[in-house]
Amino acid sequence: MNPWKQLLDVQALDTSLTQLDHRERQLPERAELAEVEDQLAALRTEVAAVEGEKHVLDKEQTRIEDEIASIEDKISSADRQLYSGSSDVKELQALQDEIAALKRRISGLEDQELELMEQVEPIDARLAGLAERQAELDQRAVTLTAGIAEAEADIDREREEVRGRRAEVVADIDPSALEEYETVRGRLGGVAVARLEHGSCGACHMKLSAVEHDRILHLGPEEPVRCEDCGRFLVRD
């Protein structure tokens, strides 16, 4: 049997394997997943920035609350002194003035705290919206990942089927011809054998010279023939 015609069948199977590899790399879900992951990365950056804004406000609110608690302790202490039974009018008046000043200070701090709470409210709403968007993107990423795994499994099954057919064909090919095929295929981008069609190479599509074409037509059917332009083996019908 003509090994070069057999290798043309092998070439077709190898091309199928190459196409399966390409299809696996170019699954549309991969591009979409990459886009979703980019969106998630940008979202996490935005969340970190917004949380940073909230942290500053929360820290200031905590400071105000601590200060209010400290002032309330001072008021309690002043109240105890005020009702301790002292009869010194000046001392009692000073305590009352101090308590009044401390209460005014608390009132001012509570106004500041209210302003802070008003600033925090839209930030919390924004964080809630971002969390909802992140949950949607996370779910989309899970769906896409599952889709990729399913597509890869389908491609793997096709690949194993093609490899099985290739092994059957290769088993009947002369080892030396197969070795030459593999060498040329590795050097010329995966294609080592093509048909000679109307005097042209089926791989590079260059037309052979009339002299070369005539020479090839007079060769034996199992004599190896190579394209004078690309160097690939040519199979004649």
TORPA-4810 file (N, C-alpha, C, O; in nm, 3 decimals):
<nodes>
NODE_1_0.085_-0.120_0.000_0.000_0.000_0.000_0.088_0.125_0.000_0.192_0.129_0.066_M
NODE_2_0.046_0.225_-0.073_0.121_0.350_-0.082_0.122_0.421_0.053_0.017_0.467_0.099_N
NODE_3_0.241_0.430_0.119_0.245_0.491_0.253_0.208_0.638_0.250_0.158_0.690_0.351_P
NODE_4_0.230_0.707_0.141_0.203_0.851_0.135_0.053_0.879_0.130_0.006_0.980_0.183_W
NODE_5_-0.021_0.789_0.065_-0.167_0.804_0.069_-0.219_0.774_0.210_-0.313_0.838_0.257_K
NODE_6_-0.157_0.674_0.275_-0.196_0.644_0.414_-0.164_0.764_0.505_-0.241_0.797_0.595_Q
NODE_7_-0.050_0.826_0.478_-0.011_0.941_0.561_-0.101_1.061_0.536_-0.113_1.149_0.621_L
NODE_8_-0.165_1.064_0.420_-0.262_1.171_0.394_-0.380_1.156_0.490_-0.437_1.254_0.539_L
NODE_9_-0.417_1.029_0.515_-0.524_1.003_0.613_-0.479_1.042_0.753_-0.555_1.098_0.832_D
NODE_10_-0.353_1.011_0.784_-0.298_1.048_0.915_-0.296_1.200_0.929_-0.327_1.255_1.035_V
NODE_11_-0.259_1.266_0.819_-0.255_1.413_0.821_-0.393_1.471_0.851_-0.406_1.566_0.928_Q
NODE_12_-0.495_1.412_0.791_-0.631_1.460_0.816_-0.668_1.443_0.963_-0.732_1.530_1.022_A
NODE_13_-0.628_1.331_1.022_-0.656_1.307_1.164_-0.575_1.401_1.252_-0.626_1.453_1.352_L
NODE_14_-0.450_1.424_1.216_-0.366_1.516_1.293_-0.421_1.659_1.284_-0.418_1.735_1.380_D
NODE_15_-0.471_1.693_1.166_-0.533_1.826_1.150_-0.657_1.837_1.238_-0.683_1.942_1.297_T
NODE_16_-0.732_1.730_1.247_-0.849_1.729_1.335_-0.808_1.750_1.481_-0.873_1.823_1.555_S
NODE_17_-0.698_1.684_1.520_-0.649_1.701_1.658_-0.605_1.845_1.683_-0.629_1.902_1.789_L
NODE_18_-0.539_1.902_1.582_-0.496_2.042_1.596_-0.617_2.134_1.608_-0.617_2.228_1.687_T
NODE_19_-0.719_2.106_1.529_-0.841_2.187_1.535_-0.912_2.172_1.669_-0.969_2.269_1.721_Q
NODE_20_-0.909_2.052_1.725_-0.969_2.031_1.856_-0.893_2.109_1.964_-0.953_2.168_2.053_L
NODE_21_-0.760_2.107_1.953_-0.679_2.184_2.047_-0.711_2.333_2.037_-0.724_2.403_2.137_D
NODE_22_-0.723_2.380_1.913_-0.755_2.521_1.891_-0.894_2.554_1.946_-0.915_2.657_2.010_H
NODE_23_-0.988_2.464_1.921_-1.124_2.487_1.970_-1.128_2.492_2.122_-1.201_2.571_2.182_R
NODE_24_-1.047_2.408_2.184_-1.042_2.406_2.330_-0.986_2.537_2.385_-1.036_2.592_2.483_E
NODE_25_-0.880_2.585_2.319_-0.819_2.711_2.364_-0.911_2.830_2.341_-0.910_2.926_2.418_R
NODE_26_-0.990_2.823_2.233_-1.071_2.938_2.192_-1.218_2.925_2.232_-1.304_2.990_2.171_Q
NODE_27_-1.247_2.845_2.331_-1.386_2.834_2.376_-1.439_2.974_2.411_-1.374_3.046_2.487_L
NODE_28_-1.556_3.012_2.359_-1.609_3.146_2.387_-1.627_3.171_2.536_-1.618_3.285_2.583_P
NODE_29_-1.653_3.063_2.611_-1.669_3.078_2.756_-1.541_3.127_2.822_-1.545_3.195_2.925_E
NODE_30_-1.425_3.091_2.764_-1.298_3.136_2.822_-1.285_3.288_2.815_-1.247_3.352_2.913_R
NODE_31_-1.316_3.344_2.699_-1.307_3.489_2.684_-1.405_3.560_2.777_-1.373_3.662_2.838_A
NODE_32_-1.526_3.504_2.786_-1.625_3.566_2.874_-1.583_3.554_3.020_-1.600_3.648_3.098_E
NODE_33_-1.527_3.439_3.056_-1.480_3.421_3.194_-1.369_3.519_3.228_-1.366_3.576_3.337_L
NODE_34_-1.277_3.540_3.133_-1.169_3.636_3.154_-1.226_3.776_3.176_-1.177_3.852_3.260_A
NODE_35_-1.329_3.809_3.098_-1.393_3.940_3.112_-1.461_3.953_3.248_-1.453_4.057_3.313_E
NODE_36_-1.529_3.846_3.290_-1.595_3.846_3.422_-1.491_3.861_3.533_-1.512_3.934_3.630_V
NODE_37_-1.378_3.791_3.519_-1.273_3.800_3.621_-1.213_3.941_3.627_-1.179_3.990_3.734_E
NODE_38_-1.201_4.004_3.510_-1.154_4.144_3.507_-1.254_4.235_3.579_-1.215_4.324_3.655_D
NODE_39_-1.383_4.211_3.553_-1.486_4.292_3.618_-1.484_4.270_3.770_-1.502_4.365_3.847_Q
NODE_40_-1.462_4.146_3.811_-1.455_4.116_3.954_-1.336_4.184_4.019_-1.345_4.235_4.130_L
NODE_41_-1.222_4.184_3.949_-1.102_4.249_4.002_-1.126_4.398_4.019_-1.090_4.457_4.121_A
NODE_42_-1.189_4.460_3.917_-1.220_4.604_3.925_-1.321_4.631_4.037_-1.312_4.731_4.107_A
NODE_43_-1.416_4.539_4.052_-1.519_4.555_4.155_-1.456_4.546_4.294_-1.491_4.623_4.383_L
NODE_44_-1.365_4.452_4.312_-1.299_4.438_4.442_-1.218_4.563_4.476_-1.213_4.606_4.591_R
NODE_45_-1.156_4.622_4.375_-1.081_4.746_4.397_-1.176_4.857_4.440_-1.146_4.935_4.530_T
NODE_46_-1.291_4.864_4.373_-1.390_4.967_4.407_-1.444_4.946_4.548_-1.458_5.041_4.625_E
NODE_47_-1.473_4.820_4.581_-1.523_4.789_4.716_-1.421_4.830_4.821_-1.457_4.887_4.924_V
NODE_48_-1.294_4.800_4.796_-1.189_4.837_4.892_-1.184_4.988_4.913_-1.166_5.035_5.025_A
NODE_49_-1.199_5.063_4.803_-1.196_5.208_4.813_-1.315_5.261_4.893_-1.299_5.349_4.978_A
NODE_50_-1.434_5.208_4.866_-1.555_5.252_4.936_-1.547_5.212_5.083_-1.584_5.290_5.172_V
NODE_51_-1.500_5.090_5.110_-1.484_5.048_5.248_-1.384_5.136_5.322_-1.398_5.162_5.442_E
NODE_52_-1.282_5.183_5.248_-1.185_5.276_5.307_-1.253_5.405_5.349_-1.225_5.459_5.456_G
NODE_53_-1.343_5.455_5.262_-1.418_5.577_5.296_-1.502_5.555_5.422_-1.507_5.639_5.511_E
NODE_54_-1.569_5.439_5.426_-1.655_5.410_5.541_-1.572_5.394_5.668_-1.613_5.436_5.776_K
NODE_55_-1.455_5.333_5.655_-1.369_5.313_5.772_-1.332_5.447_5.836_-1.330_5.461_5.958_H
NODE_56_-1.302_5.545_5.751_-1.267_5.678_5.803_-1.384_5.736_5.881_-1.365_5.791_5.990_V
NODE_57_-1.505_5.725_5.827_-1.623_5.777_5.894_-1.654_5.699_6.022_-1.689_5.757_6.125_L
NODE_58_-1.642_5.566_6.014_-1.667_5.483_6.133_-1.569_5.516_6.245_-1.605_5.521_6.362_D
NODE_59_-1.444_5.540_6.206_-1.342_5.573_6.305_-1.374_5.706_6.373_-1.358_5.721_6.494_K
NODE_60_-1.420_5.803_6.293_-1.457_5.933_6.348_-1.581_5.921_6.438_-1.590_5.985_6.542_E
NODE_61_-1.677_5.837_6.396_-1.796_5.817_6.478_-1.759_5.753_6.611_-1.813_5.790_6.715_Q
NODE_62_-1.669_5.656_6.608_-1.624_5.591_6.732_-1.556_5.692_6.824_-1.575_5.690_6.945_T
NODE_63_-1.476_5.780_6.764_-1.409_5.883_6.845_-1.512_5.973_6.913_-1.498_6.006_7.031_R
NODE_64_-1.615_6.013_6.838_-1.720_6.098_6.894_-1.794_6.026_7.005_-1.819_6.084_7.111_I
NODE_65_-1.829_5.900_6.982_-1.900_5.822_7.083_-1.817_5.808_7.210_-1.870_5.816_7.320_E
NODE_66_-1.687_5.785_7.193_-1.598_5.774_7.309_-1.592_5.906_7.385_-1.593_5.910_7.508_D
NODE_67_-1.587_6.015_7.308_-1.581_6.146_7.373_-1.711_6.175_7.447_-1.709_6.228_7.558_E
NODE_68_-1.824_6.141_7.385_-1.954_6.160_7.452_-1.960_6.079_7.582_-2.005_6.128_7.686_I
NODE_69_-1.913_5.952_7.575_-1.914_5.868_7.695_-1.827_5.928_7.803_-1.864_5.926_7.921_A
NODE_70_-1.711_5.983_7.765_-1.621_6.047_7.863_-1.687_6.169_7.926_-1.676_6.190_8.047_S
NODE_71_-1.755_6.250_7.845_-1.822_6.370_7.895_-1.937_6.331_7.986_-1.960_6.394_8.090_I
NODE_72_-2.011_6.225_7.948_-2.121_6.179_8.033_-2.070_6.135_8.169_-2.137_6.156_8.270_E
NODE_73_-1.951_6.073_8.174_-1.890_6.036_8.302_-1.860_6.161_8.384_-1.882_6.163_8.506_D
NODE_74_-1.810_6.265_8.316_-1.781_6.390_8.386_-1.909_6.454_8.440_-1.910_6.508_8.550_K
NODE_75_-2.018_6.446_8.362_-2.146_6.500_8.407_-2.195_6.423_8.529_-2.244_6.483_8.625_I
NODE_76_-2.183_6.290_8.525_-2.226_6.209_8.639_-2.147_6.245_8.763_-2.203_6.255_8.873_S
NODE_77_-2.016_6.265_8.746_-1.931_6.304_8.859_-1.971_6.440_8.912_-1.979_6.459_9.033_S
NODE_78_-1.997_6.535_8.820_-2.038_6.670_8.862_-2.173_6.665_8.932_-2.195_6.737_9.029_A
NODE_79_-2.266_6.580_8.881_-2.397_6.564_8.946_-2.383_6.514_9.088_-2.451_6.563_9.179_D
NODE_80_-2.295_6.417_9.107_-2.276_6.364_9.242_-2.225_6.473_9.337_-2.269_6.483_9.451_R
NODE_81_-2.131_6.554_9.285_-2.080_6.665_9.367_-2.189_6.766_9.394_-2.199_6.821_9.504_Q
NODE_82_-2.274_6.791_9.291_-2.379_6.892_9.305_-2.479_6.853_9.414_-2.530_6.939_9.486_L
NODE_83_-2.506_6.725_9.425_-2.606_6.680_9.522_-2.543_6.613_9.644_-2.606_6.535_9.716_Y
NODE_84_-2.415_6.648_9.665_-2.345_6.589_9.779_-2.379_6.658_9.911_-2.339_6.612_10.018_S
NODE_85_-2.455_6.771_9.905_-2.493_6.841_10.028_-2.409_6.963_10.058_-2.422_7.023_10.164_G
NODE_86_-2.321_7.000_9.965_-2.238_7.119_9.988_-2.328_7.243_9.988_-2.424_7.253_9.912_S
NODE_87_-2.293_7.336_10.074_-2.371_7.460_10.085_-2.298_7.579_10.023_-2.345_7.692_10.029_S
NODE_88_-2.182_7.552_9.965_-2.105_7.662_9.904_-2.173_7.701_9.772_-2.171_7.625_9.675_D
NODE_89_-2.233_7.821_9.772_-2.309_7.867_9.656_-2.222_7.878_9.532_-2.263_7.836_9.423_V
NODE_90_-2.104_7.933_9.545_-2.014_7.951_9.430_-1.975_7.815_9.371_-1.970_7.797_9.249_K
NODE_91_-1.948_7.721_9.463_-1.908_7.587_9.415_-2.024_7.522_9.341_-2.005_7.459_9.237_E
NODE_92_-2.147_7.537_9.395_-2.264_7.479_9.331_-2.290_7.543_9.195_-2.326_7.474_9.099_L
NODE_93_-2.273_7.677_9.187_-2.293_7.746_9.060_-2.191_7.702_8.956_-2.224_7.683_8.839_Q
NODE_94_-2.066_7.685_9.001_-1.960_7.641_8.910_-1.990_7.501_8.855_-1.968_7.473_8.738_A
NODE_95_-2.042_7.413_8.943_-2.077_7.278_8.899_-2.191_7.282_8.799_-2.189_7.210_8.699_L
NODE_96_-2.293_7.367_8.826_-2.405_7.379_8.733_-2.358_7.432_8.597_-2.403_7.385_8.493_Q
NODE_97_-2.267_7.532_8.601_-2.214_7.587_8.475_-2.135_7.481_8.398_-2.142_7.471_8.276_D
NODE_98_-2.058_7.403_8.475_-1.977_7.298_8.411_-2.067_7.194_8.346_-2.044_7.152_8.232_E
NODE_99_-2.173_7.153_8.419_-2.266_7.054_8.365_-2.333_7.107_8.240_-2.349_7.034_8.142_I
NODE_100_-2.374_7.235_8.243_-2.439_7.294_8.126_-2.345_7.298_8.007_-2.385_7.269_7.894_A
NODE_101_-2.218_7.334_8.032_-2.118_7.339_7.924_-2.093_7.200_7.866_-2.079_7.182_7.745_A
NODE_102_-2.088_7.101_7.958_-2.065_6.964_7.912_-2.183_6.913_7.827_-2.163_6.843_7.728_L
NODE_103_-2.303_6.947_7.867_-2.421_6.906_7.790_-2.425_6.973_7.655_-2.466_6.912_7.555_K
NODE_104_-2.382_7.101_7.650_-2.376_7.168_7.520_-2.273_7.100_7.431_-2.292_7.084_7.310_R
NODE_105_-2.162_7.059_7.493_-2.058_6.989_7.416_-2.114_6.857_7.362_-2.087_6.822_7.248_R
NODE_106_-2.190_6.785_7.444_-2.252_6.660_7.398_-2.348_6.686_7.284_-2.350_6.612_7.186_I
NODE_107_-2.428_6.793_7.295_-2.523_6.827_7.190_-2.451_6.852_7.058_-2.496_6.807_6.952_S
NODE_108_-2.337_6.925_7.065_-2.259_6.952_6.944_-2.201_6.824_6.885_-2.200_6.807_6.763_G
NODE_109_-2.154_6.735_6.973_-2.098_6.608_6.926_-2.206_6.520_6.864_-2.182_6.452_6.764_L
NODE_110_-2.326_6.521_6.923_-2.435_6.441_6.867_-2.475_6.492_6.729_-2.512_6.414_6.641_E
NODE_111_-2.469_6.623_6.710_-2.498_6.679_6.577_-2.394_6.630_6.476_-2.427_6.594_6.363_D
NODE_112_-2.265_6.628_6.519_-2.158_6.579_6.431_-2.180_6.430_6.399_-2.160_6.386_6.286_Q
NODE_113_-2.221_6.355_6.502_-2.244_6.212_6.481_-2.358_6.190_6.383_-2.352_6.099_6.300_E
NODE_114_-2.462_6.270_6.392_-2.575_6.258_6.301_-2.532_6.287_6.158_-2.576_6.220_6.064_L
NODE_115_-2.447_6.388_6.140_-2.396_6.420_6.007_-2.315_6.304_5.950_-2.325_6.270_5.832_E
NODE_116_-2.235_6.243_6.039_-2.156_6.127_5.995_-2.246_6.011_5.952_-2.221_5.946_5.851_L
NODE_117_-2.351_5.987_6.030_-2.444_5.878_5.998_-2.512_5.904_5.864_-2.536_5.811_5.787_M
NODE_118_-2.541_6.030_5.836_-2.602_6.065_5.707_-2.505_6.041_5.593_-2.546_6.005_5.482_E
NODE_119_-2.375_6.061_5.619_-2.273_6.033_5.516_-2.253_5.883_5.497_-2.225_5.837_5.386_Q
NODE_120_-2.268_5.807_5.605_-2.246_5.662_5.598_-2.360_5.593_5.523_-2.338_5.493_5.456_V
NODE_121_-2.480_5.645_5.535_-2.598_5.579_5.476_-2.584_5.554_5.327_-2.605_5.440_5.284_E
NODE_122_-2.549_5.654_5.244_-2.533_5.624_5.100_-2.414_5.532_5.072_-2.415_5.457_4.974_P
NODE_123_-2.313_5.538_5.157_-2.198_5.448_5.139_-2.240_5.305_5.163_-2.201_5.215_5.089_I
NODE_124_-2.321_5.282_5.267_-2.371_5.147_5.294_-2.457_5.098_5.177_-2.449_4.981_5.138_D
NODE_125_-2.538_5.188_5.122_-2.622_5.150_5.008_-2.535_5.113_4.888_-2.563_5.018_4.815_A
NODE_126_-2.430_5.191_4.870_-2.338_5.163_4.759_-2.269_5.028_4.778_-2.256_4.951_4.683_R
NODE_127_-2.225_5.001_4.900_-2.161_4.872_4.928_-2.258_4.756_4.908_-2.219_4.650_4.860_L
NODE_128_-2.384_4.777_4.944_-2.484_4.672_4.923_-2.502_4.645_4.773_-2.512_4.529_4.732_A
NODE_129_-2.504_4.752_4.693_-2.516_4.736_4.548_-2.396_4.665_4.490_-2.410_4.580_4.401_G
NODE_130_-2.277_4.699_4.538_-2.155_4.634_4.491_-2.153_4.486_4.529_-2.111_4.401_4.452_L
NODE_131_-2.201_4.457_4.651_-2.205_4.317_4.696_-2.301_4.237_4.609_-2.273_4.121_4.575_A
NODE_132_-2.413_4.297_4.572_-2.510_4.229_4.485_-2.450_4.203_4.347_-2.466_4.095_4.291_E
NODE_133_-2.381_4.303_4.295_-2.316_4.287_4.164_-2.206_4.180_4.171_-2.191_4.101_4.078_R
NODE_134_-2.131_4.178_4.280_-2.025_4.078_4.295_-2.085_3.937_4.301_-2.030_3.844_4.244_Q
NODE_135_-2.198_3.922_4.371_-2.263_3.792_4.379_-2.307_3.746_4.240_-2.295_3.628_4.207_A
NODE_136_-2.358_3.839_4.159_-2.399_3.805_4.023_-2.279_3.760_3.939_-2.286_3.661_3.866_E
NODE_137_-2.170_3.835_3.951_-2.050_3.800_3.873_-1.989_3.669_3.921_-1.942_3.589_3.840_L
NODE_138_-1.990_3.646_4.052_-1.939_3.520_4.105_-2.019_3.403_4.051_-1.963_3.300_4.013_D
NODE_139_-2.151_3.418_4.046_-2.237_3.311_3.995_-2.212_3.289_3.846_-2.211_3.175_3.799_Q
NODE_140_-2.192_3.399_3.771_-2.163_3.387_3.629_-2.031_3.315_3.608_-2.018_3.234_3.516_R
NODE_141_-1.933_3.345_3.692_-1.802_3.279_3.682_-1.815_3.130_3.708_-1.752_3.049_3.640_A
NODE_142_-1.896_3.093_3.806_-1.919_2.951_3.836_-1.984_2.881_3.717_-1.945_2.771_3.678_V
NODE_143_-2.085_2.947_3.659_-2.156_2.889_3.544_-2.061_2.871_3.425_-2.061_2.767_3.360_T
NODE_144_-1.981_2.973_3.398_-1.887_2.966_3.286_-1.781_2.859_3.309_-1.746_2.786_3.217_L
NODE_145_-1.732_2.850_3.431_-1.631_2.748_3.464_-1.687_2.608_3.441_-1.618_2.521_3.388_T
NODE_146_-1.812_2.589_3.483_-1.877_2.459_3.461_-1.895_2.433_3.312_-1.877_2.320_3.265_A
NODE_147_-1.931_2.537_3.237_-1.948_2.522_3.093_-1.818_2.487_3.024_-1.815_2.405_2.932_G
NODE_148_-1.709_2.549_3.069_-1.577_2.519_3.012_-1.539_2.374_3.039_-1.490_2.303_2.951_I
NODE_149_-1.563_2.330_3.164_-1.529_2.192_3.201_-1.609_2.092_3.116_-1.556_1.990_3.074_A
NODE_150_-1.736_2.122_3.092_-1.820_2.033_3.011_-1.772_2.031_2.866_-1.763_1.925_2.804_E
NODE_151_-1.739_2.150_2.813_-1.690_2.157_2.674_-1.557_2.084_2.661_-1.533_2.014_2.562_A
NODE_152_-1.470_2.101_2.760_-1.340_2.032_2.757_-1.359_1.880_2.760_-1.287_1.806_2.692_E
NODE_153_-1.455_1.835_2.838_-1.482_1.690_2.845_-1.530_1.638_2.710_-1.488_1.531_2.666_A
NODE_154_-1.617_1.716_2.644_-1.664_1.676_2.511_-1.548_1.670_2.412_-1.537_1.577_2.333_D
NODE_155_-1.462_1.772_2.417_-1.347_1.776_2.326_-1.252_1.660_2.354_-1.197_1.600_2.262_I
NODE_156_-1.232_1.630_2.483_-1.145_1.518_2.520_-1.198_1.387_2.462_-1.120_1.303_2.416_D
NODE_157_-1.330_1.370_2.465_-1.388_1.247_2.408_-1.365_1.241_2.257_-1.330_1.136_2.203_R
NODE_158_-1.384_1.355_2.190_-1.357_1.360_2.046_-1.209_1.332_2.018_-1.175_1.260_1.925_E
NODE_159_-1.125_1.390_2.099_-0.981_1.375_2.080_-0.939_1.229_2.095_-0.860_1.178_2.016_R
NODE_160_-0.993_1.161_2.195_-0.959_1.020_2.216_-1.008_0.935_2.100_-0.943_0.839_2.061_E
NODE_161_-1.124_0.970_2.047_-1.177_0.896_1.932_-1.085_0.912_1.811_-1.055_0.815_1.742_E
NODE_162_-1.042_1.036_1.785_-0.953_1.062_1.671_-0.819_0.993_1.692_-0.764_0.935_1.599_V
NODE_163_-0.768_0.998_1.814_-0.640_0.931_1.843_-0.651_0.781_1.822_-0.557_0.717_1.776_R
NODE_164_-0.768_0.724_1.856_-0.788_0.581_1.835_-0.784_0.547_1.686_-0.721_0.449_1.646_G
NODE_165_-0.852_0.628_1.605_-0.852_0.604_1.460_-0.712_0.622_1.404_-0.668_0.547_1.317_R
NODE_166_-0.641_0.723_1.455_-0.504_0.748_1.408_-0.414_0.629_1.438_-0.334_0.588_1.354_R
NODE_167_-0.427_0.573_1.558_-0.343_0.459_1.596_-0.368_0.340_1.503_-0.275_0.268_1.467_A
NODE_168_-0.493_0.321_1.463_-0.525_0.211_1.372_-0.460_0.233_1.235_-0.406_0.139_1.176_E
NODE_169_-0.464_0.356_1.184_-0.406_0.385_1.053_-0.254_0.375_1.058_-0.192_0.317_0.969_V
NODE_170_-0.195_0.431_1.161_-0.048_0.435_1.175_0.011_0.295_1.185_0.124_0.271_1.142_V
NODE_171_-0.065_0.203_1.243_-0.014_0.066_1.263_0.024_-0.001_1.132_0.107_-0.092_1.131_A
NODE_172_-0.036_0.042_1.023_-0.009_-0.023_0.893_0.087_0.056_0.805_0.107_0.020_0.689_D
NODE_173_0.147_0.162_0.858_0.234_0.247_0.775_0.381_0.213_0.800_0.423_0.183_0.912_I
NODE_174_0.457_0.218_0.692_0.601_0.192_0.702_0.665_0.288_0.802_0.648_0.409_0.788_D
NODE_175_0.737_0.238_0.903_0.792_0.321_1.009_0.883_0.434_0.959_0.883_0.545_1.013_P
NODE_176_0.961_0.404_0.854_1.053_0.506_0.803_0.976_0.622_0.739_1.012_0.739_0.755_S
NODE_177_0.868_0.589_0.667_0.785_0.693_0.607_0.717_0.776_0.716_0.705_0.898_0.706_A
NODE_178_0.672_0.707_0.821_0.606_0.776_0.932_0.705_0.870_1.003_0.669_0.981_1.042_L
NODE_179_0.828_0.824_1.019_0.930_0.908_1.083_0.956_1.034_1.001_0.967_1.144_1.056_E
NODE_180_0.966_1.016_0.868_0.985_1.132_0.781_0.867_1.229_0.793_0.884_1.351_0.799_E
NODE_181_0.749_1.172_0.797_0.628_1.253_0.810_0.633_1.337_0.938_0.609_1.458_0.935_Y
NODE_182_0.665_1.272_1.050_0.667_1.343_1.178_0.773_1.454_1.178_0.751_1.561_1.235_E
NODE_183_0.887_1.427_1.114_0.994_1.528_1.109_0.949_1.650_1.031_0.964_1.764_1.076_T
NODE_184_0.893_1.626_0.914_0.848_1.739_0.830_0.731_1.811_0.896_0.724_1.934_0.892_V
NODE_185_0.642_1.736_0.955_0.526_1.797_1.020_0.569_1.889_1.135_0.514_1.998_1.152_R
NODE_186_0.666_1.846_1.210_0.715_1.928_1.321_0.783_2.055_1.272_0.783_2.156_1.342_G
NODE_187_0.842_2.049_1.154_0.916_2.164_1.101_0.826_2.261_1.025_0.857_2.380_1.015_R
NODE_188_0.715_2.211_0.971_0.634_2.293_0.881_0.493_2.320_0.935_0.394_2.313_0.861_L
NODE_189_0.485_2.350_1.061_0.358_2.396_1.119_0.248_2.293_1.126_0.131_2.329_1.121_G
NODE_190_0.283_2.167_1.137_0.182_2.065_1.157_0.129_1.999_1.030_0.053_1.903_1.039_G
NODE_191_0.168_2.048_0.913_0.121_1.990_0.787_0.241_1.937_0.709_0.331_2.012_0.672_V
NODE_192_0.242_1.805_0.685_0.356_1.744_0.617_0.318_1.683_0.482_0.404_1.664_0.396_A
NODE_193_0.188_1.652_0.464_0.145_1.584_0.342_0.025_1.658_0.284_-0.065_1.701_0.356_V
NODE_194_0.025_1.672_0.151_-0.088_1.737_0.084_-0.108_1.672_-0.052_-0.021_1.601_-0.102_A
NODE_195_-0.221_1.694_-0.108_-0.249_1.640_-0.241_-0.186_1.729_-0.349_-0.173_1.850_-0.333_R
NODE_196_-0.148_1.665_-0.457_-0.106_1.737_-0.578_-0.232_1.753_-0.663_-0.284_1.656_-0.719_L
NODE_197_-0.280_1.876_-0.671_-0.407_1.902_-0.739_-0.386_1.995_-0.857_-0.352_2.112_-0.840_E
NODE_198_-0.408_1.943_-0.977_-0.396_2.024_-1.099_-0.260_2.094_-1.108_-0.248_2.210_-1.147_H
NODE_199_-0.158_2.019_-1.069_-0.021_2.071_-1.079_0.017_2.166_-0.968_0.122_2.230_-0.976_G
NODE_200_-0.066_2.179_-0.863_-0.037_2.270_-0.752_-0.032_2.194_-0.620_-0.100_2.092_-0.604_S
NODE_201_0.048_2.244_-0.529_0.058_2.185_-0.395_-0.070_2.219_-0.317_-0.109_2.336_-0.311_C
NODE_202_-0.133_2.120_-0.259_-0.255_2.143_-0.183_-0.233_2.211_-0.051_-0.329_2.251_0.015_G
NODE_203_-0.106_2.225_-0.009_-0.077_2.290_0.120_-0.042_2.437_0.100_-0.105_2.525_0.159_A
NODE_204_0.060_2.463_0.016_0.102_2.604_-0.003_0.036_2.668_-0.126_0.043_2.789_-0.147_C
NODE_205_-0.031_2.582_-0.208_-0.106_2.627_-0.327_-0.017_2.687_-0.437_-0.066_2.757_-0.526_H
NODE_206_0.112_2.660_-0.430_0.203_2.705_-0.536_0.200_2.603_-0.651_0.199_2.482_-0.629_M
NODE_207_0.199_2.656_-0.772_0.196_2.568_-0.890_0.336_2.519_-0.920_0.431_2.597_-0.924_K
NODE_208_0.349_2.390_-0.940_0.479_2.332_-0.972_0.517_2.370_-1.115_0.431_2.395_-1.200_L
NODE_209_0.646_2.374_-1.138_0.692_2.402_-1.275_0.651_2.286_-1.365_0.632_2.174_-1.318_S
NODE_210_0.638_2.314_-1.492_0.596_2.211_-1.588_0.694_2.095_-1.589_0.655_1.979_-1.600_A
NODE_211_0.822_2.128_-1.578_0.925_2.022_-1.579_0.910_1.932_-1.458_0.913_1.810_-1.470_V
NODE_212_0.893_1.995_-1.338_0.880_1.917_-1.216_0.752_1.834_-1.218_0.751_1.719_-1.175_E
NODE_213_0.646_1.894_-1.267_0.519_1.822_-1.272_0.530_1.700_-1.364_0.480_1.592_-1.332_H
NODE_214_0.595_1.717_-1.475_0.613_1.606_-1.569_0.700_1.497_-1.508_0.677_1.378_-1.527_D
NODE_215_0.804_1.542_-1.432_0.893_1.444_-1.367_0.816_1.360_-1.266_0.834_1.239_-1.256_R
NODE_216_0.730_1.427_-1.190_0.654_1.357_-1.087_0.559_1.255_-1.148_0.541_1.145_-1.095_I
NODE_217_0.499_1.292_-1.260_0.402_1.201_-1.322_0.467_1.072_-1.372_0.398_0.972_-1.392_L
NODE_218_0.595_1.076_-1.392_0.665_0.957_-1.443_0.730_0.876_-1.330_0.797_0.776_-1.357_H
NODE_219_0.710_0.918_-1.203_0.766_0.843_-1.090_0.672_0.730_-1.052_0.553_0.732_-1.083_L
NODE_220_0.729_0.630_-0.983_0.648_0.520_-0.931_0.553_0.571_-0.824_0.582_0.673_-0.760_G
NODE_221_0.439_0.504_-0.802_0.336_0.550_-0.709_0.385_0.561_-0.564_0.331_0.641_-0.488_P
NODE_222_0.485_0.482_-0.524_0.532_0.486_-0.386_0.657_0.571_-0.371_0.713_0.582_-0.262_E
NODE_223_0.701_0.632_-0.479_0.820_0.718_-0.473_0.780_0.849_-0.402_0.683_0.914_-0.442_E
NODE_224_0.855_0.887_-0.297_0.821_1.012_-0.226_0.841_1.134_-0.316_0.942_1.145_-0.386_P
NODE_225_0.745_1.223_-0.312_0.750_1.347_-0.391_0.729_1.463_-0.296_0.643_1.458_-0.208_V
NODE_226_0.810_1.570_-0.315_0.797_1.685_-0.226_0.778_1.813_-0.308_0.832_1.827_-0.417_R
NODE_227_0.701_1.903_-0.253_0.677_2.031_-0.319_0.808_2.108_-0.326_0.879_2.120_-0.227_C
NODE_228_0.839_2.161_-0.444_0.965_2.233_-0.461_0.963_2.369_-0.390_1.068_2.433_-0.375_E
NODE_229_0.845_2.415_-0.348_0.835_2.544_-0.278_0.834_2.528_-0.127_0.914_2.590_-0.057_D
NODE_230_0.741_2.445_-0.074_0.729_2.436_0.072_0.796_2.313_0.132_0.819_2.309_0.253_C
NODE_231_0.828_2.215_0.050_0.899_2.098_0.100_0.809_1.989_0.156_0.859_1.890_0.209_G
NODE_232_0.680_2.003_0.145_0.589_1.901_0.197_0.575_1.786_0.096_0.597_1.802_-0.024_R
NODE_233_0.539_1.670_0.150_0.518_1.553_0.062_0.389_1.572_-0.016_0.290_1.623_0.037_F
NODE_234_0.391_1.530_-0.140_0.274_1.542_-0.227_0.223_1.405_-0.264_0.299_1.313_-0.295_L
NODE_235_0.092_1.392_-0.260_0.028_1.262_-0.294_-0.045_1.277_-0.425_-0.128_1.366_-0.442_V
NODE_236_-0.013_1.188_-0.520_-0.079_1.189_-0.651_-0.191_1.086_-0.651_-0.179_0.981_-0.589_R
NODE_237_-0.299_1.115_-0.719_-0.410_1.019_-0.732_-0.372_0.913_-0.836_-0.450_0.822_-0.863_D
</nodes>
